[in-house]
Amino acid sequence: MLKADFHIHTKYSMDCQTEPKEIVKRCQTLGINCIAISDHNAIEGALKTQEIAPFKVIVAEEVLTHNGEVMGMFLKKHIASGISIEKAIAAIKEQGGLVAIPHPFDPIRGLRLKAEEFDKLAPQIDIIEIFNARCPFGKADAKAREYAKNYNIPGIAGSDAHKTSEIGNVFVTLPEFKSPEEFLSKLNEAGIQGKRSSPFVHLYTTLAKIKKIF
């Protein structure tokens, strides 16, 4: 069985300073043997982590669209930000990736879509993030779980870690997989465990942004 954290950031995100090697070391300490590196508008961190990790690393990216963030998983190349959500989805599918929606109902970081607009996109969505450790309100995750259930979309969870101490706050246990398609099927057998991160972790990301600017 795999113990996975499907939402981790590296220094290649504009709001994070964590080195890939630090992530690998922390995961080994926690017994995590599968991760998705999902930096904001970058895949360099995922590729570098994949090179050095002795466990499974999914190359992912949080793409900022006009309507909020869309996560591409199992990517081969970077997708530019500042495009429509429809174009982002098409770009992910074009390279054989899976379309995931991170923290869809977070009041601050969620999708900026009307309910009917989100519903129209549902057939193109492969995965919904149903537990994000950085969501301060359980209501947002509960709504995501309900949405995933209503549309029969598999759910994932992740710490959304921007520093190593957050890694594994939420994790998923699931059987081994060898392809994106098999990954989707194994999510039906997955279990989710974990806790919410302290709201103060958002202060860290704000400081990281400021540090990178100056």
C-alpha positions in Angstrom: 0.0 0.0 0.0 1.0 3.6 -0.7 1.0 6.4 1.9 0.5 9.5 -0.2 0.4 13.3 0.1 -1.0 14.6 -3.2 -0.4 18.3 -2.7 3.1 19.6 -1.8 5.0 22.7 -2.9 8.7 23.4 -3.5 10.8 26.6 -3.7 9.7 26.8 -7.4 6.3 28.1 -6.1 6.2 31.9 -5.6 5.2 31.4 -1.9 7.5 28.6 -0.8 11.2 28.2 0.0 11.4 24.4 0.5 14.1 22.5 -1.3 13.2 19.2 -3.0 15.8 17.3 -1.0 14.2 18.5 2.2 10.8 17.2 1.0 12.3 13.8 0.2 14.0 13.6 3.6 10.7 14.5 5.5 8.7 12.0 3.5 11.1 9.2 4.3 10.9 10.1 8.0 7.1 9.9 7.9 6.9 6.8 5.7 5.3 8.7 2.9 6.1 6.9 -0.4 4.1 8.7 -3.0 3.6 12.4 -3.5 2.4 15.0 -6.0 4.5 18.1 -6.3 2.1 20.7 -7.4 3.9 24.1 -7.6 2.1 27.2 -8.7 2.7 27.7 -12.4 5.9 25.5 -12.5 6.9 21.9 -12.8 10.7 22.3 -12.3 10.4 21.4 -8.6 8.4 18.3 -9.4 10.9 17.1 -12.0 13.8 17.7 -9.6 12.1 15.9 -6.8 11.3 13.0 -9.2 15.0 12.8 -10.0 16.2 12.3 -6.4 13.3 10.6 -4.7 13.5 6.8 -4.0 9.6 6.7 -4.2 6.8 7.7 -6.6 6.6 11.4 -7.5 3.7 12.7 -9.6 4.5 15.8 -11.7 1.7 18.2 -11.1 1.1 21.9 -11.4 -1.5 24.4 -10.0 -2.4 26.5 -13.0 -3.9 29.9 -12.2 -6.8 30.6 -14.6 -9.2 33.4 -14.9 -11.5 31.4 -12.7 -9.1 30.2 -10.0 -6.7 27.3 -9.9 -6.8 24.0 -11.8 -4.3 21.2 -11.0 -2.9 19.1 -13.7 -1.5 15.7 -12.6 0.9 13.4 -14.5 2.2 16.3 -16.6 5.0 16.2 -19.1 5.4 20.0 -19.7 4.6 23.3 -18.0 1.3 25.0 -18.7 1.3 28.8 -18.7 -1.0 30.7 -16.2 -3.4 33.5 -17.1 -5.6 31.4 -19.4 -9.2 30.4 -19.3 -10.2 27.4 -17.2 -11.3 25.6 -20.4 -7.9 26.1 -22.1 -6.2 24.9 -19.0 -8.3 21.7 -18.9 -7.6 21.2 -22.6 -3.9 21.6 -22.2 -3.8 19.1 -19.3 -5.8 16.5 -21.4 -3.6 17.1 -24.4 -0.5 15.8 -22.7 -2.4 12.8 -21.2 -2.7 14.3 -17.7 -5.5 14.3 -15.2 -7.6 17.3 -14.3 -7.9 17.9 -10.6 -9.7 20.8 -8.8 -7.8 21.8 -5.6 -9.8 23.3 -2.7 -12.8 24.1 -5.0 -15.0 25.7 -2.3 -12.4 27.4 -0.2 -13.8 30.9 0.4 -10.5 32.5 -0.4 -8.8 30.2 -2.8 -11.7 28.4 -4.4 -13.0 28.5 -8.0 -14.6 31.7 -9.1 -17.4 30.0 -11.0 -21.2 30.1 -10.8 -22.7 26.7 -9.8 -24.1 26.1 -13.3 -20.7 26.9 -14.8 -18.9 24.4 -12.5 -21.6 21.8 -13.3 -20.9 22.2 -17.1 -17.2 21.4 -16.5 -17.9 18.4 -14.3 -17.7 15.8 -17.1 -14.1 17.0 -17.9 -12.9 16.8 -14.3 -11.1 13.6 -13.3 -10.5 14.4 -9.6 -11.7 16.6 -6.8 -9.6 17.5 -3.8 -11.9 16.7 -0.9 -9.6 17.3 2.0 -7.0 20.2 1.9 -5.2 20.6 5.2 -4.8 24.3 4.6 -8.6 24.9 4.3 -9.4 26.5 7.7 -13.1 25.6 7.4 -14.3 22.0 7.3 -17.4 23.2 5.5 -15.4 23.8 2.3 -14.1 20.2 2.3 -17.5 18.8 3.2 -19.0 20.6 0.1 -16.2 19.2 -2.0 -16.9 15.7 -0.8 -20.6 16.1 -1.6 -19.9 17.5 -5.0 -17.5 14.6 -5.9 -20.1 12.1 -4.7 -22.9 13.7 -6.7 -20.9 13.7 -9.9 -19.1 10.4 -9.2 -15.7 12.0 -9.3 -12.8 10.4 -7.4 -11.5 12.4 -4.5 -7.9 13.0 -3.3 -6.4 14.8 -0.3 -3.2 16.7 0.4 -1.5 18.8 3.0 -0.9 21.7 0.5 2.5 21.9 2.3 4.6 24.9 1.8 7.1 23.9 4.5 8.3 20.5 5.6 6.4 20.5 8.9 3.1 20.5 7.0 3.9 17.4 4.9 1.7 14.4 5.9 -0.8 16.5 7.9 -3.2 14.8 5.5 -2.4 11.6 3.7 -4.1 9.0 1.5 -3.6 5.3 1.6 -4.2 3.4 -1.6 -2.8 0.4 -3.6 0.1 0.7 -6.0 -0.6 2.1 -9.5 1.4 2.2 -12.8 -0.5 4.7 -14.9 -2.9 7.7 -14.6 -5.8 5.4 -15.5 -4.9 2.9 -12.9 -4.4 5.7 -10.4 -8.0 6.8 -10.9 -9.3 3.3 -10.4 -7.3 2.8 -7.2 -8.8 5.9 -5.7 -12.0 3.9 -5.3 -10.1 1.9 -2.7 -8.4 4.9 -1.0 -8.6 6.0 2.6 -8.0 9.5 3.9 -6.5 10.4 7.3 -5.1 13.5 8.9 -5.7 16.9 10.5 -6.0 20.5 9.5 -2.9 22.7 9.6 -2.7 25.7 11.8 -4.1 28.9 10.3 -0.7 30.4 11.0 0.8 28.5 8.1 -0.7 31.1 5.8 1.5 33.7 7.5 4.6 31.7 6.4 3.5 31.8 2.7 2.9 35.5 2.9 6.4 36.0 4.3 7.9 33.7 1.7 6.3 35.8 -1.0 7.7 39.0 0.4 11.1 37.5 0.8 11.2 36.5 -2.9 10.1 39.9 -4.0 13.0 41.6 -2.1 
